[in-house]
Amino acid sequence: MKWVTSWIGSVQGPYPAGNPSAQPLLSGVFPQPNQGACDQSFRLIVRPDLWGPQVRIRLSNALGTQAVRFADVYVGVQLGSAALLPNTQQAVTFAGQRQVQIPAGEWVWSDAIDLPFVNATTLPWLDGRKLAVSFHVPDTSGPMTWHAKGLTTSYVNAPGTGSQGHREDEAAFTHTTTSWYFLDAVDMLAPADTRVVVGFGDSITDGTASTLNGDDRWPDVLTRRLRQRSPHPVVVLNAGIGGNQVVGPAQYSLDQPMAGGPSALARLARDVLSLSGVTTVIWLEGTNDFSKNGNASVDAVAQGMREGVARMRQHWPHVRVLGATLVSAVGTTSEAHAFAEHDDKRCALNEFIRHAGVFDGVVEFDAATLDPSTGAMQPAFVHDTTTGGPGDKLHPNRLGYQAMGMAVDLQALFGD
């Protein structure tokens, strides 16, 4: 058995800097963003790709400005809404203590926590079930480290309402959010032959225009394919951040944060290299570098990819790194991407990904989504089938993400 990361939510900045989807009004929950949370409890809902007999969680204050104290931390199985499946709730400790203080810029793993309900009989039943991670922030947290586009409904109570995470019922959690706060990774104890794939990228990995609570981003689709076909236990993690760039911004400031978070190179150590059991990385990124906000050269992005791949291989000598080709933005309604030079750069970077010899293989997301007659995304992947409102001809809808997940060559993932 070994530790493998079973879920991640890459942190991107201090709330509210980011690009959430389907977010309810939070002005009554976090009335002063600079002050963050204060004497309130969170119940964050995540879907582990694999369950095991022990779990550990990582709480992050990586992008905060002051120390944050967490108390009364629990994990349990979601029944529905904020309610828990009875008798699954387990207390979480940190170095044997029921609370932990995390300095600004740091993160902490919990102790290993037994999940007594996980065994050979229950494992098939748990597949696809969601984990509820509850914790109390007793003091004023300051700016909250978060992942904006969770596309999963989680729960929080109002400021000043105290510690409620011990409760199995839903009544105390009066507000919803579609983002994740402070929690950025969950590890499970898993069989030694478990393989871990990381999807590293921007909004098209994060799932913009996907469905709320639908689990139908392309990494989710790939997970289900592997469940059916792989002889080994497999996890697929989503390390996408909407708006992220390979090499930009050159400087990331907590005073003036970018919605897409620190660059891929700046966050690589935290969001990929620190994860447990990684065997393969699929890197899909560059679109935002070529936007009007990024305006990077193809050479700069290509060099950034060379550097990132070299760092991954130095950290894990046997890792496989696959480059994914960028999808078209021709005709997009997104003003930042709607200019001819953007597609010229995209096509040039795709040629680099395919032929430069930097990657161990190529995932052809471009070919899977492109309409060759127009150079734009296939019409079936643009129309409104997901969140409501017209598509933007940049982010695929649910059908487009499905096509992407189906386009991954399973044999290329692991080289066997």
C-alpha positions in Angstrom: 0.0 0.0 0.0 1.1 3.6 -0.6 -0.2 7.1 -0.4 -1.8 8.5 -3.6 -3.4 11.8 -4.1 -7.1 11.1 -4.8 -8.4 14.6 -5.3 -6.9 18.1 -5.8 -8.2 21.7 -6.1 -5.3 23.8 -7.2 -5.4 27.1 -5.3 -5.2 30.3 -7.3 -5.3 33.3 -5.2 -7.0 35.2 -2.3 -10.8 35.2 -2.6 -12.5 36.7 -4.6 -9.8 36.8 -7.3 -10.8 34.1 -9.8 -13.4 32.9 -12.2 -16.1 30.9 -10.5 -19.0 29.3 -12.3 -22.7 29.3 -11.1 -21.6 31.0 -7.9 -24.4 32.1 -5.6 -24.3 35.5 -3.9 -21.8 35.4 -1.1 -22.0 39.0 0.3 -23.7 37.8 3.4 -21.2 34.9 3.9 -18.0 36.8 3.4 -19.1 40.5 3.7 -15.5 41.8 3.8 -13.2 39.7 1.5 -10.1 41.2 3.0 -11.2 39.8 6.4 -12.2 36.4 4.9 -13.9 33.9 7.2 -14.6 34.6 10.8 -16.0 32.1 13.4 -17.8 30.0 10.7 -17.7 26.5 9.5 -17.2 25.0 6.0 -18.4 21.7 4.7 -16.6 21.2 1.4 -17.7 18.5 -1.0 -15.1 16.7 -3.1 -15.1 13.5 -5.1 -12.1 11.3 -4.5 -11.1 9.3 -7.5 -10.3 6.4 -5.3 -11.1 5.4 -1.7 -8.8 3.7 0.8 -8.8 2.6 4.4 -6.9 5.7 5.5 -7.1 9.3 4.4 -5.1 12.5 5.0 -6.0 16.0 3.9 -4.0 19.1 3.0 -5.1 22.5 4.2 -3.5 25.5 2.5 -2.8 29.1 3.4 -0.4 29.4 0.4 -1.9 32.6 -0.8 -3.0 34.1 2.5 -1.4 37.1 4.2 -1.7 36.1 7.9 -1.7 32.9 9.9 -5.1 31.0 9.9 -6.3 28.7 12.7 -8.4 25.6 11.8 -10.3 23.6 14.5 -12.8 20.8 14.7 -11.9 19.2 11.4 -13.8 16.2 10.1 -14.2 13.9 7.1 -17.3 11.9 6.2 -19.4 10.6 3.3 -21.9 13.0 1.8 -25.5 11.7 1.9 -27.0 14.7 0.1 -26.8 18.4 0.4 -24.8 19.2 3.5 -26.0 16.0 5.3 -23.7 13.1 6.0 -24.2 9.4 5.8 -24.6 8.4 9.4 -21.6 6.9 11.2 -19.1 7.9 8.6 -17.8 11.1 10.2 -14.2 10.9 11.5 -12.3 13.5 13.4 -9.1 14.8 11.8 -5.9 15.6 13.8 -2.7 17.4 13.0 0.4 16.1 14.8 -2.1 14.6 17.3 -4.0 17.9 17.9 -7.6 18.8 17.0 -6.5 22.2 15.7 -3.7 23.6 13.6 -2.4 27.1 12.8 -1.0 27.5 9.3 1.3 30.5 8.7 0.9 32.7 5.6 2.4 31.0 2.5 2.3 27.5 3.9 0.2 24.4 3.9 -0.1 21.4 6.3 -1.0 17.7 5.9 -3.2 16.1 8.5 -2.4 12.9 10.3 -3.5 9.6 8.7 -7.1 9.1 9.6 -8.7 5.6 9.6 -11.9 5.2 7.6 -13.4 2.1 9.2 -16.2 1.9 6.7 -13.8 1.3 3.8 -13.2 -2.4 3.1 -13.4 -4.9 0.2 -17.2 -5.1 0.5 -17.9 -1.4 0.5 -15.3 -0.2 -2.0 -17.5 -0.8 -5.1 -20.3 1.1 -3.3 -18.0 4.0 -2.5 -16.8 4.5 -6.1 -18.1 7.9 -7.2 -19.3 8.9 -3.7 -18.3 12.3 -2.4 -16.3 13.1 0.7 -17.4 16.0 3.0 -14.5 17.8 4.6 -15.7 20.1 7.5 -13.7 22.6 9.5 -14.1 25.6 11.7 -12.3 28.9 11.2 -12.5 30.4 14.8 -10.8 33.7 14.1 -10.7 36.2 11.3 -8.7 34.4 8.5 -7.7 37.3 6.3 -7.7 36.8 2.6 -8.8 33.2 1.9 -6.8 30.8 -0.3 -9.3 29.3 -2.7 -10.1 27.5 -5.9 -12.8 29.4 -7.7 -14.3 27.0 -10.2 -15.2 24.0 -8.1 -18.3 23.3 -10.2 -19.4 21.4 -7.1 -21.9 22.6 -4.5 -20.3 23.0 -1.1 -21.6 24.6 2.1 -20.8 27.2 4.7 -22.5 28.9 7.6 -22.7 32.6 8.3 -20.0 34.6 10.2 -20.3 34.3 14.0 -22.2 31.0 14.0 -19.4 28.9 15.4 -18.3 25.4 15.1 -20.8 23.1 13.3 -18.7 20.5 11.6 -19.4 17.8 14.1 -23.1 17.7 13.0 -24.3 15.1 10.6 -27.4 17.0 9.6 -27.6 19.9 7.1 -29.5 22.5 9.1 -26.4 24.5 10.3 -25.0 25.0 6.8 -27.3 27.7 5.5 -25.3 28.9 2.5 -23.9 27.3 -0.6 -20.9 28.0 -2.7 -19.5 26.4 -5.9 -15.8 27.0 -4.9 -13.4 25.3 -2.5 -11.6 27.2 0.3 -8.3 26.3 2.1 -8.6 22.6 1.2 -6.4 21.7 -1.8 -5.6 18.0 -1.7 -6.8 14.6 -0.3 -4.6 11.5 -0.2 -5.9 7.9 0.2 -3.9 4.8 1.1 -4.1 2.7 -2.0 -2.7 -0.5 -3.6 1.0 -0.3 -4.6 0.2 -0.6 -8.3 -2.1 2.5 -8.4 -1.3 4.9 -11.1 -2.0 8.7 -10.9 -2.6 11.0 -13.9 -2.5 14.7 -13.5 -4.3 17.0 -15.9 -2.3 20.3 -15.7 -3.8 23.3 -17.4 -6.2 26.2 -17.6 -10.0 26.7 -17.8 -10.4 23.9 -20.4 -9.1 21.5 -17.8 -10.8 23.3 -14.9 -14.1 22.8 -16.7 -15.5 26.2 -17.8 -18.9 25.6 -19.5 -19.1 22.1 -18.0 -22.1 21.2 -15.8 -22.5 22.0 -12.1 -22.2 18.8 -10.1 -22.0 16.8 -13.3 -18.4 15.6 -13.1 -18.1 15.8 -16.8 -14.9 17.7 -17.4 -12.4 15.9 -19.7 -10.4 14.5 -16.7 -13.7 13.1 -15.3 -14.5 11.4 -18.6 -10.9 9.9 -18.7 -11.4 8.6 -15.2 -14.5 6.6 -16.2 -12.8 5.2 -19.3 -9.9 4.0 -17.2 -12.2 2.5 -14.6 -13.6 0.2 -17.3 -10.3 -0.7 -19.0 -7.2 -0.4 -16.8 -6.0 -3.5 -15.0 -4.5 -1.2 -12.3 -6.3 1.1 -9.9 -6.1 4.6 -11.6 -6.6 8.2 -10.4 -7.0 11.2 -12.7 -6.5 14.6 -11.0 -7.6 18.0 -12.2 -5.0 20.6 -11.7 -6.6 23.2 -14.0 -7.2 26.8 -13.1 -9.4 29.1 -15.2 -7.2 31.8 -16.7 -3.9 30.2 -16.0 -0.8 30.8 -18.2 2.4 28.9 -18.7 4.8 31.8 -18.3 2.6 34.7 -17.2 2.1 36.8 -15.2 5.8 37.5 -14.7 5.1 38.6 -11.2 2.1 37.5 -9.0 1.2 39.9 -6.2 -1.3 39.2 -3.4 -2.1 42.9 -3.5 -3.1 42.8 -7.1 -3.7 39.1 -7.9 -4.5 37.8 -11.4 -7.7 35.8 -11.7 -5.8 32.9 -13.3 -3.4 32.6 -10.4 0.4 32.3 -10.5 1.9 31.0 -13.7 2.1 27.2 -14.4 5.8 27.3 -13.7 5.3 29.2 -10.5 2.7 26.8 -9.2 4.3 23.6 -10.5 6.0 22.6 -7.3 2.8 22.9 -5.2 0.2 21.7 -7.7 2.0 18.8 -9.3 5.4 17.9 -7.8 4.1 17.8 -4.2 1.4 15.2 -5.1 1.6 11.6 -4.1 2.2 8.7 -6.5 2.1 10.6 -9.8 3.0 8.5 -12.9 1.7 10.7 -15.8 1.0 14.3 -16.5 -1.1 15.7 -19.4 -0.3 19.4 -19.9 -2.9 21.4 -21.8 -2.0 25.1 -21.7 -0.9 28.2 -23.6 -4.3 29.7 -24.8 -4.2 32.4 -22.1 -0.5 33.2 -22.8 -1.7 34.2 -26.3 -4.6 36.3 -25.2 -4.6 40.1 -25.2 -3.8 40.0 -21.5 -0.9 37.6 -21.9 0.5 38.5 -25.3 3.5 36.1 -25.0 5.5 34.8 -27.9 5.3 31.2 -29.0 9.0 30.8 -28.2 8.5 32.0 -24.7 5.7 29.5 -24.1 7.6 26.7 -25.7 10.6 27.5 -23.6 8.3 27.5 -20.5 7.1 24.1 -21.4 10.6 22.8 -21.9 11.5 24.0 -18.4 8.4 22.6 -16.8 8.9 19.2 -18.4 12.5 19.1 -17.3 11.6 19.9 -13.7 9.0 17.1 -13.7 11.5 14.6 -15.0 14.1 15.7 -12.5 11.6 15.2 -9.7 10.2 11.9 -11.0 12.8 10.3 -13.4 10.2 7.8 -14.6 7.2 10.2 -15.1 5.5 10.3 -18.5 4.6 13.8 -19.6 2.1 14.1 -22.5 1.6 17.4 -24.4 -2.0 18.2 -25.3 -2.8 20.3 -28.4 -4.7 23.5 -27.9 -8.3 23.8 -29.1 -9.4 26.5 -31.5 -10.8 29.9 -30.5 -11.7 31.0 -34.0 -14.9 33.1 -33.9 -14.9 33.2 -30.1 -17.0 35.8 -28.3 -14.3 36.1 -25.7 -12.7 39.5 -26.5 -9.4 38.5 -25.1 -8.9 35.7 -27.6 -10.8 37.1 -30.6 -8.0 38.1 -33.0 -6.2 36.4 -35.8 -2.8 36.3 -34.3 -4.1 34.2 -31.4 -4.9 31.3 -33.7 -1.6 31.7 -35.5 0.2 31.3 -32.2 -2.0 28.4 -31.2 -1.2 26.5 -34.3 2.5 27.2 -34.0 2.5 26.0 -30.4 0.6 22.8 -31.4 3.3 22.1 -34.0 5.9 22.5 -31.2 3.9 20.1 -28.9 3.6 17.5 -31.7 7.1 17.6 -33.2 9.7 19.1 -30.8 10.4 15.9 -29.0 9.9 17.5 -25.6 6.9 15.3 -24.6 6.6 11.5 -24.3 3.4 11.6 -26.3 0.7 13.9 -27.7 -3.0 14.1 -26.8 -4.8 15.4 -29.9 -7.5 17.6 -28.3 -7.3 19.9 -31.3 -8.2 17.2 -33.8 -10.9 15.9 -31.5 -12.8 19.2 -31.4 -11.9 21.0 -34.6 -14.2 21.7 -37.6 -11.7 21.5 -40.5 -14.0 23.4 -42.8 -14.0 26.5 -40.7 -11.0 26.2 -38.4 -13.3 26.7 -35.4 -14.6 24.4 -32.8 -17.2 21.9 -34.1 -20.7 23.4 -33.8 -22.0 20.4 -31.7 -19.4 21.4 -29.0 -20.5 25.0 -28.8 -24.2 25.2 -28.4 -25.8 25.5 -25.0 -26.1 22.1 -23.4 -24.7 23.0 -20.0 -24.7 26.0 -17.8 -27.2 28.2 -19.7 -26.6 30.9 -22.3 -24.8 30.5 -25.6 -21.3 28.9 -25.9 -18.3 31.1 -26.4 -16.6 29.0 -29.1 -13.6 28.7 -26.9 -14.7 26.5 -24.0 -16.3 23.2 -25.1 -19.7 22.2 -23.7 -20.3 18.8 -22.0 -20.2 17.0 -25.4 -16.9 18.7 -26.3 -15.3 17.7 -23.0 -16.6 14.1 -23.6 -14.9 14.1 -27.0 -11.7 15.3 -25.4 -11.8 12.6 -22.7 -12.4 10.0 -25.3 -9.5 11.2 -27.5 -6.8 10.3 -25.0 -4.8 7.2 -26.1 -4.9 5.0 -23.0 -1.8 3.1 -24.0 0.2 6.3 -24.3 -0.7 7.3 -20.8 1.6 4.7 -19.2 3.7 3.5 -22.0 2.6 -0.2 -21.8 
